[in-house]
Amino acid sequence: MSQIDPTDHALAAIASMMEHPESPREPEAAAAPELPAQVLAEASAPPPLPEAIVDETPLAPAAAEADGYFKVGPGPMAAIRFKWTVRRGDEGHFYVDETIGENSAPIIAGPMSADDAVRMVDTAESDARQRFEQLRSEMTGRAAAAGLVRSGEA
């Protein structure tokens, strides 16, 4: 593959954030308007969707409505946010396009039935949200531990 895999780019950005625990506070503050408290509170309620997505997509579309069904993963930066979109292919089969950021080439899964495609999108978004919450919890814990170590040195 001659191009850089978008997943590698996203993982490198996350690793960079973890290497510099002092700086995550500033990007979170900048991202606060993007992720309102209501959306964060709803993250624990199934299915965890931002309001904008709920208004645009049905929760359980019929086969005819599956084409165009999408969900967007969590994250403070659009450049590393995952998006899963169902599209209809040839002969009535459906495909799921997974992208990272706005300009990445999709990773395509399929062919599959409409129900399987919607289920795949729902599962991928749920798994991504759980991993994001776990990573955020770990980063918060490390930052707190580093703060205790620094205050002990003062």
C-alpha positions as CSV (number, residue, x, y, z in Angstrom):
1,M,0.0,0.0,0.0
2,S,1.6,3.2,-1.1
3,Q,-0.5,5.6,1.0
4,I,-0.4,6.0,4.8
5,D,-3.1,4.0,6.5
6,P,-5.5,6.4,8.2
7,T,-5.7,4.1,11.2
8,D,-1.9,4.5,11.7
9,H,-2.3,8.2,11.5
10,A,-5.1,8.2,14.1
11,L,-3.1,5.9,16.4
12,A,0.0,8.1,16.1
13,A,-2.1,11.2,17.1
14,I,-3.5,9.3,20.2
15,A,0.0,8.1,21.1
16,S,1.3,11.7,20.8
17,M,-1.4,12.8,23.2
18,M,-0.5,10.1,25.7
19,E,3.2,11.1,25.5
20,H,2.4,14.7,26.6
21,P,0.0,14.4,29.5
22,E,0.3,18.1,30.4
23,S,-1.2,19.2,27.1
24,P,-4.6,17.3,26.9
25,R,-6.3,19.9,29.1
26,E,-6.1,22.6,26.4
27,P,-7.6,20.6,23.5
28,E,-10.4,19.3,25.8
29,A,-11.3,22.9,26.6
30,A,-11.3,23.8,22.9
31,A,-13.5,20.8,22.2
32,A,-16.0,21.5,24.9
33,P,-18.4,23.4,22.6
34,E,-18.3,20.5,20.2
35,L,-19.3,17.9,22.8
36,P,-22.0,19.4,25.0
37,A,-22.5,18.1,28.5
38,Q,-25.9,16.6,27.4
39,V,-24.2,14.5,24.7
40,L,-21.6,13.3,27.2
41,A,-24.3,12.4,29.8
42,E,-26.2,10.4,27.1
43,A,-23.0,8.5,26.3
44,S,-23.9,5.9,28.9
45,A,-27.5,5.4,27.7
46,P,-27.9,2.9,24.8
47,P,-27.7,3.7,22.0
48,P,-25.3,6.7,22.6
49,L,-25.9,9.1,19.7
50,P,-25.5,12.8,19.5
51,E,-28.7,14.6,18.8
52,A,-27.7,15.7,15.3
53,I,-27.4,12.1,14.3
54,V,-30.6,11.0,15.9
55,D,-32.5,13.6,13.9
56,E,-30.9,12.6,10.6
57,T,-31.0,8.8,10.9
58,P,-33.5,6.3,12.2
59,L,-32.5,4.0,15.0
60,A,-33.5,0.8,13.2
61,P,-34.0,1.4,9.5
62,A,-35.8,-1.0,7.2
63,A,-33.8,-2.5,4.4
64,A,-35.0,0.2,2.0
65,E,-33.8,2.9,4.4
66,A,-30.4,1.3,5.3
67,D,-28.7,3.1,2.3
68,G,-27.1,6.2,3.9
69,Y,-27.5,5.1,7.5
70,F,-24.4,6.3,9.4
71,K,-22.9,6.8,12.8
72,V,-20.0,8.9,13.9
73,G,-17.5,7.8,16.6
74,P,-16.6,9.8,19.7
75,G,-13.5,12.1,20.0
76,P,-12.4,15.6,20.5
77,M,-10.9,16.1,17.0
78,A,-12.7,15.6,13.7
79,A,-9.4,14.5,12.1
80,I,-9.3,11.3,14.1
81,R,-13.1,10.6,14.4
82,F,-14.4,7.4,12.8
83,K,-17.5,7.4,10.6
84,W,-19.4,4.3,9.4
85,T,-21.8,4.6,6.5
86,V,-24.0,2.0,4.9
87,R,-24.4,2.1,1.1
88,R,-26.3,0.0,-1.4
89,G,-24.1,-1.8,-4.0
90,D,-24.9,-4.0,-7.0
91,E,-27.6,-6.6,-6.9
92,G,-29.1,-5.3,-3.7
93,H,-26.2,-6.0,-1.4
94,F,-25.0,-3.5,1.2
95,Y,-21.5,-2.3,2.1
96,V,-20.2,-0.4,5.1
97,D,-17.6,2.3,4.5
98,E,-15.4,3.1,7.5
99,T,-13.5,6.4,7.3
100,I,-11.2,8.3,9.8
101,G,-11.5,12.0,9.5
102,E,-13.1,13.8,6.5
103,N,-10.6,13.0,3.7
104,S,-9.5,9.4,4.2
105,A,-10.1,6.6,1.8
106,P,-12.8,4.2,3.2
107,I,-12.2,0.7,4.4
108,I,-15.0,-1.3,2.8
109,A,-16.8,-4.3,4.4
110,G,-19.3,-6.3,2.5
111,P,-21.3,-7.5,0.6
112,M,-24.0,-8.1,3.3
113,S,-27.7,-7.8,4.0
114,A,-29.2,-4.4,5.0
115,D,-29.8,-5.7,8.6
116,D,-26.2,-7.0,8.9
117,A,-24.8,-3.7,7.6
118,V,-26.9,-1.6,10.1
119,R,-25.9,-4.0,12.9
120,M,-22.2,-3.7,11.9
121,V,-22.4,0.1,12.1
122,D,-24.2,0.0,15.4
123,T,-21.7,-2.4,16.9
124,A,-18.6,-0.5,15.5
125,E,-19.9,2.8,17.0
126,S,-20.7,1.2,20.3
127,D,-17.2,-0.5,20.5
128,A,-15.5,2.8,19.5
129,R,-17.4,4.7,22.2
130,Q,-16.4,2.1,24.9
131,R,-12.7,2.2,23.8
132,F,-12.8,6.0,23.8
133,E,-14.2,6.1,27.3
134,Q,-11.6,3.6,28.5
135,L,-8.7,5.6,26.9
136,R,-10.1,8.9,28.3
137,S,-10.3,7.3,31.8
138,E,-6.7,6.0,31.5
139,M,-5.4,9.4,30.4
140,T,-7.3,11.1,33.2
141,G,-5.9,8.7,35.7
142,R,-2.3,9.1,34.4
143,A,-2.6,12.9,34.5
144,A,-3.9,12.8,38.1
145,A,-1.0,10.4,39.1
146,A,1.5,12.7,37.4
147,G,0.0,15.7,39.3
148,L,0.5,13.8,42.6
149,V,4.1,13.0,41.7
150,R,4.8,16.7,40.8
151,S,3.2,18.0,44.0
152,G,5.3,15.6,46.0
153,E,8.4,16.9,44.4
154,A,7.6,20.6,45.1
